[in-house]
Amino acid sequence: MQQASLLSCVFLALAGGAVCALVPSEKERTTSRLWFAEHLAGSIGNLPFSFSYGGTASGVLLPQWKETRSTRRLDARRTQLIRIWTDAQTGLQVRLEAIEYRDDPSVEWVLWFRNTGHKDTPILQTILPLDARFAADQTQACILHHSVGSPATRSDYAPIDTPLPLGAAKRISAAGGRPTGSDMCYFNLDRGENGIILAVGWPGQWAAEFQRDRDASVHITAGQELTHFVLHPDEEVRTPLIALLHWTGDWIRGQNLWRRWMMRYGMPHPNGRLPAPQMTAASSRAYEEMIHADEASQIMFIDRYLAEGFKLDVWWMDAGWYVQEKGWPQTGTWEVDTKRFPHGFKRISDHAHSKGIRILVWFEPERVAADTWLARNHPEWILGGKDGGLLDLGNPEAWHWLVEHIDRLIRENGIDIYRQDFNMDPLPYWRAHDAPDRQGITEIKHVMGFLAFWDELRRRHPGMLIDTCASGGRRLDLETLRRSVPLWRSDYAFEPIGHQCQTYGISLWLPYHGTATVATVDAPYYGGGYTPVDAYAFWSNAAPSLGCGVDMRVKEIDYSTLRKLFADWRRMSAFYYGDYAPLTPYSQADDAWIAWQFHRPDKGDGVVQVFRRPASRESSITLKLRWLDAQAHYAVSTIEHQRIGVFSGRTLMQEGLLVELPNHPQAEVLQYRRLP
């Protein structure tokens, strides 16, 4: 792993780059259209996928099978192509569903396999929805930009740059069946002046390989890690989704084309809108666990936040509200504990709604503990049986029960945000359940059931937001994120440098994510002590969705400072959906500075977040901004409206903005706007 090594070497050339439009260029769109025409709509010899069937490669079989194709306009920007190949002998049907984006240099596709015959198919194996070569210049270095996932360490979302010289190979995969527990499943193949961004949409065990061949081309394969199975009559399964985006210029431009594509097509839009930046709040950590919480305490905490002048968007009710005997990890009885909540959550949600606050409630339906309702009453639904394990979402009876049960809880309790956690690795359960001729099937059926479950909840509750959590950010693949947002991006919580680095890395890929800040830290839970309100810690944890876990019973907390910080964050949060660029190298060092920029080209303004860390000896840094108009002038101030000065765009991009922070540690948020 070469964490950020090449990023540190090349970022200076990028950070001070000239103004460039981030609207896709005609060259980029043309490249994407030609790629679609050649590889997805073209001849069988150029198809970007492969598999083996009965021991014979798909490239040999498909030309012999009957093919039909059709197209339909999904909307003004997207056209879908469907190609179906059918084996007359066995009845296997292979369906390619591909989408071409007219205004974006991007395509996506997924494969479906269906047995239309009357007996089991031969073995399908080594299914690779992506198996393609991408040209590269022998004189040009190739760099693969990718990122750590969320293993709950200080390195969560750290950018990684892997050189791909001639003959080099790199394999990257999920771990334990949760797609982003070890590595993110998003990649940027940088070929110098152009490249491609690739995403694997699969909330399961995926793998990808990158091979730089001697002819300089890069051979990329990606898909579900293990596939070796027969299909029963009338059985249908799917592959991971593959998304591909072409870019020109520099790789940071590519990342921002991707961010914009994610905002249009890779994120949920409840009620037709992107999720807004939001302040979430919960009671203190001991109460947040909900072990001792009750109806009165939740209403009391809401009122205390409001009494102190905080404008809450969301009230967060986390694990432990349900019937249990052994604490919050004992999941599997999904009924509200009426001893503590005699009216369910209805009085809490009604009270919150009357104040303009939505409520979020935590669930974890896939993990089932022993001695719970599910384990006792339906062990046949559990991979692990009565002793507990994984709820099998590929089981139709279990799926239908879960949909109806969770839907009822949402409706009866007035839940606005459905939060689903996943604190276990499913891969051992999936693979242990597979017969030798059905390897990979349990995983596929679970993934299909999981996505269909969320799709049905969203159909029934079109304005509801889903929050994805899996021990933090371990399930952030594209298919999951099309249906949800990660409001708790990592279980590595609160530590300032770690969270500065998380924002730096995750913002390259995901425009919307969340975490929390605290005014006081509960010592037994976090090993901390009690800390006062601190601006450096606050801004280190700032994110588009920002939670607050203050023990509002403590009257001595500096609420005035906390209110001011959240008010400043409200002003700053308007920029999170802008274009993003790192302004310093990535570093976890205590003596480093770190900074980045969010820019709104339509408004000609932006923000710079900059941090001087505790051991830094330098009291100033010069930051070269991006995307400004060299001929225009910009007024620069702090987020608190303290004037810094007026500078030309040329000066800010070429010479840079001098930032002086006398204290260490210290954080600053600077705002700039183009003058008329």
Secondary structure in CASP SS format (residue, H / E / C, confidence):
PFRMAT SS
TARGET T0000
AUTHOR 0000-0000-0000
METHOD secondary structure of the structure
MODEL  1
M C 1.00
Q C 1.00
Q E 1.00
A C 1.00
S H 1.00
L H 1.00
L H 1.00
S H 1.00
C H 1.00
V H 1.00
F H 1.00
L H 1.00
A H 1.00
L H 1.00
A H 1.00
G C 1.00
G C 1.00
A C 1.00
V C 1.00
C C 1.00
A C 1.00
L C 1.00
V C 1.00
P C 1.00
S C 1.00
E H 1.00
K H 1.00
E H 1.00
R H 1.00
T H 1.00
T H 1.00
S H 1.00
R H 1.00
L H 1.00
W H 1.00
F H 1.00
A H 1.00
E H 1.00
H H 1.00
L H 1.00
A C 1.00
G C 1.00
S C 1.00
I H 1.00
G H 1.00
N H 1.00
L C 1.00
P C 1.00
F C 1.00
S E 1.00
F E 1.00
S E 1.00
Y E 1.00
G C 1.00
G C 1.00
T E 1.00
A E 1.00
S H 1.00
G H 1.00
V H 1.00
L H 1.00
L H 1.00
P H 1.00
Q H 1.00
W C 1.00
K E 1.00
E E 1.00
T E 1.00
R E 1.00
S E 1.00
T E 1.00
R E 1.00
R E 1.00
L C 1.00
D C 1.00
A C 1.00
R C 1.00
R E 1.00
T E 1.00
Q E 1.00
L E 1.00
I E 1.00
R E 1.00
I E 1.00
W E 1.00
T E 1.00
D C 1.00
A C 1.00
Q C 1.00
T C 1.00
G C 1.00
L E 1.00
Q E 1.00
V E 1.00
R E 1.00
L E 1.00
E E 1.00
A E 1.00
I E 1.00
E E 1.00
Y E 1.00
R C 1.00
D C 1.00
D C 1.00
P C 1.00
S E 1.00
V E 1.00
E E 1.00
W E 1.00
V E 1.00
L E 1.00
W E 1.00
F E 1.00
R E 1.00
N E 1.00
T C 1.00
G C 1.00
H C 1.00
K C 1.00
D C 1.00
T C 1.00
P C 1.00
I C 1.00
L E 1.00
Q E 1.00
T E 1.00
I E 1.00
L E 1.00
P C 1.00
L E 1.00
D E 1.00
A E 1.00
R E 1.00
F E 1.00
A C 1.00
A C 1.00
D C 1.00
Q C 1.00
T C 1.00
Q C 1.00
A C 1.00
C C 1.00
I E 1.00
L E 1.00
H E 1.00
H E 1.00
S E 1.00
V E 1.00
G C 1.00
S C 1.00
P C 1.00
A C 1.00
T C 1.00
R C 1.00
S C 1.00
D C 1.00
Y C 1.00
A C 1.00
P E 1.00
I E 1.00
D E 1.00
T E 1.00
P E 1.00
L C 1.00
P C 1.00
L C 1.00
G C 1.00
A C 1.00
A E 1.00
K E 1.00
R E 1.00
I E 1.00
S E 1.00
A C 1.00
A E 1.00
G C 1.00
G C 1.00
R E 1.00
P C 1.00
T C 1.00
G C 1.00
S C 1.00
D E 1.00
M C 1.00
C C 1.00
Y E 1.00
F E 1.00
N E 1.00
L E 1.00
D E 1.00
R C 1.00
G C 1.00
E C 1.00
N E 1.00
G E 1.00
I E 1.00
I E 1.00
L E 1.00
A E 1.00
V E 1.00
G E 1.00
W C 1.00
P C 1.00
G C 1.00
Q C 1.00
W E 1.00
A E 1.00
A E 1.00
E E 1.00
F E 1.00
Q E 1.00
R E 1.00
D C 1.00
R C 1.00
D C 1.00
A C 1.00
S C 1.00
V E 1.00
H E 1.00
I E 1.00
T E 1.00
A E 1.00
G E 1.00
Q E 1.00
E C 1.00
L C 1.00
T C 1.00
H E 1.00
F E 1.00
V C 1.00
L C 1.00
H C 1.00
P C 1.00
D C 1.00
E C 1.00
E E 1.00
V E 1.00
R E 1.00
T C 1.00
P C 1.00
L E 1.00
I E 1.00
A E 1.00
L E 1.00
L E 1.00
H E 1.00
W E 1.00
T E 1.00
G C 1.00
D C 1.00
W H 1.00
I H 1.00
R H 1.00
G H 1.00
Q H 1.00
N H 1.00
L H 1.00
W H 1.00
R H 1.00
R H 1.00
W H 1.00
M H 1.00
M H 1.00
R H 1.00
Y H 1.00
G C 1.00
M C 1.00
P C 1.00
H C 1.00
P H 1.00
N H 1.00
G H 1.00
R C 1.00
L C 1.00
P C 1.00
A C 1.00
P C 1.00
Q E 1.00
M E 1.00
T E 1.00
A E 1.00
A C 1.00
S C 1.00
S C 1.00
R H 1.00
A H 1.00
Y H 1.00
E H 1.00
E C 1.00
M C 1.00
I C 1.00
H C 1.00
A C 1.00
D C 1.00
E H 1.00
A H 1.00
S H 1.00
Q H 1.00
I H 1.00
M H 1.00
F H 1.00
I H 1.00
D H 1.00
R H 1.00
Y H 1.00
L H 1.00
A H 1.00
E C 1.00
G C 1.00
F C 1.00
K C 1.00
L C 1.00
D C 1.00
V E 1.00
W E 1.00
W E 1.00
M E 1.00
D C 1.00
A C 1.00
G C 1.00
W C 1.00
Y E 1.00
V C 1.00
Q C 1.00
E C 1.00
K C 1.00
G C 1.00
W C 1.00
P C 1.00
Q C 1.00
T C 1.00
G C 1.00
T C 1.00
W C 1.00
E C 1.00
V E 1.00
D C 1.00
T C 1.00
K C 1.00
R C 1.00
F C 1.00
P C 1.00
H C 1.00
G C 1.00
F C 1.00
K H 1.00
R H 1.00
I H 1.00
S H 1.00
D H 1.00
H H 1.00
A H 1.00
H H 1.00
S H 1.00
K C 1.00
G C 1.00
I C 1.00
R E 1.00
I E 1.00
L E 1.00
V E 1.00
W E 1.00
F E 1.00
E C 1.00
P C 1.00
E C 1.00
R E 1.00
V E 1.00
A E 1.00
A C 1.00
D C 1.00
T C 1.00
W H 1.00
L H 1.00
A H 1.00
R H 1.00
N H 1.00
H C 1.00
P H 1.00
E H 1.00
W H 1.00
I E 1.00
L E 1.00
G C 1.00
G H 1.00
K H 1.00
D H 1.00
G E 1.00
G E 1.00
L E 1.00
L E 1.00
D C 1.00
L C 1.00
G C 1.00
N C 1.00
P H 1.00
E H 1.00
A H 1.00
W H 1.00
H H 1.00
W H 1.00
L H 1.00
V H 1.00
E H 1.00
H H 1.00
I H 1.00
D H 1.00
R H 1.00
L H 1.00
I H 1.00
R H 1.00
E H 1.00
N H 1.00
G C 1.00
I C 1.00
D C 1.00
I E 1.00
Y E 1.00
R E 1.00
Q E 1.00
D C 1.00
F C 1.00
N C 1.00
M C 1.00
D C 1.00
P C 1.00
L H 1.00
P H 1.00
Y H 1.00
W H 1.00
R H 1.00
A H 1.00
H H 1.00
D C 1.00
A C 1.00
P C 1.00
D C 1.00
R E 1.00
Q E 1.00
G C 1.00
I H 1.00
T H 1.00
E H 1.00
I H 1.00
K H 1.00
H H 1.00
V H 1.00
M H 1.00
G H 1.00
F H 1.00
L H 1.00
A H 1.00
F H 1.00
W H 1.00
D H 1.00
E H 1.00
L H 1.00
R H 1.00
R H 1.00
R H 1.00
H C 1.00
P C 1.00
G C 1.00
M C 1.00
L E 1.00
I E 1.00
D E 1.00
T E 1.00
C C 1.00
A E 1.00
S C 1.00
G E 1.00
G E 1.00
R C 1.00
R C 1.00
L C 1.00
D C 1.00
L H 1.00
E H 1.00
T H 1.00
L H 1.00
R C 1.00
R C 1.00
S C 1.00
V E 1.00
P C 1.00
L C 1.00
W C 1.00
R C 1.00
S E 1.00
D C 1.00
Y C 1.00
A C 1.00
F C 1.00
E C 1.00
P H 1.00
I H 1.00
G H 1.00
H H 1.00
Q H 1.00
C H 1.00
Q H 1.00
T H 1.00
Y H 1.00
G H 1.00
I H 1.00
S C 1.00
L C 1.00
W C 1.00
L C 1.00
P C 1.00
Y C 1.00
H C 1.00
G E 1.00
T E 1.00
A E 1.00
T E 1.00
V C 1.00
A C 1.00
T C 1.00
V C 1.00
D C 1.00
A H 1.00
P H 1.00
Y H 1.00
Y H 1.00
G C 1.00
G C 1.00
G C 1.00
Y C 1.00
T C 1.00
P C 1.00
V C 1.00
D C 1.00
A H 1.00
Y H 1.00
A H 1.00
F H 1.00
W H 1.00
S H 1.00
N C 1.00
A C 1.00
A C 1.00
P C 1.00
S E 1.00
L E 1.00
G E 1.00
C E 1.00
G C 1.00
V C 1.00
D C 1.00
M C 1.00
R C 1.00
V C 1.00
K C 1.00
E C 1.00
I C 1.00
D C 1.00
Y H 1.00
S H 1.00
T H 1.00
L H 1.00
R H 1.00
K H 1.00
L H 1.00
F H 1.00
A H 1.00
D H 1.00
W H 1.00
R H 1.00
R H 1.00
M H 1.00
S H 1.00
A C 1.00
F C 1.00
Y C 1.00
Y C 1.00
G C 1.00
D E 1.00
Y E 1.00
A E 1.00
P E 1.00
L C 1.00
T C 1.00
P C 1.00
Y C 1.00
S C 1.00
Q C 1.00
A C 1.00
D C 1.00
D C 1.00
A C 1.00
W E 1.00
I E 1.00
A E 1.00
W E 1.00
Q E 1.00
F E 1.00
H E 1.00
R E 1.00
P C 1.00
D C 1.00
K C 1.00
G C 1.00
D E 1.00
G E 1.00
V E 1.00
V E 1.00
Q E 1.00
V E 1.00
F E 1.00
R E 1.00
R C 1.00
P C 1.00
A C 1.00
S C 1.00
R C 1.00
E C 1.00
S C 1.00
S E 1.00
I E 1.00
T E 1.00
L E 1.00
K C 1.00
L C 1.00
R C 1.00
W C 1.00
L C 1.00
D C 1.00
A C 1.00
Q C 1.00
A C 1.00
H E 1.00
Y E 1.00
A E 1.00
V E 1.00
S E 1.00
T E 1.00
I C 1.00
E C 1.00
H C 1.00
Q C 1.00
R E 1.00
I E 1.00
G E 1.00
V E 1.00
F E 1.00
S E 1.00
G H 1.00
R H 1.00
T H 1.00
L H 1.00
M H 1.00
Q H 1.00
E H 1.00
G C 1.00
L E 1.00
L E 1.00
V E 1.00
E E 1.00
L C 1.00
P C 1.00
N C 1.00
H C 1.00
P C 1.00
Q E 1.00
A E 1.00
E E 1.00
V E 1.00
L E 1.00
Q E 1.00
Y E 1.00
R E 1.00
R E 1.00
L C 1.00
P C 1.00
END
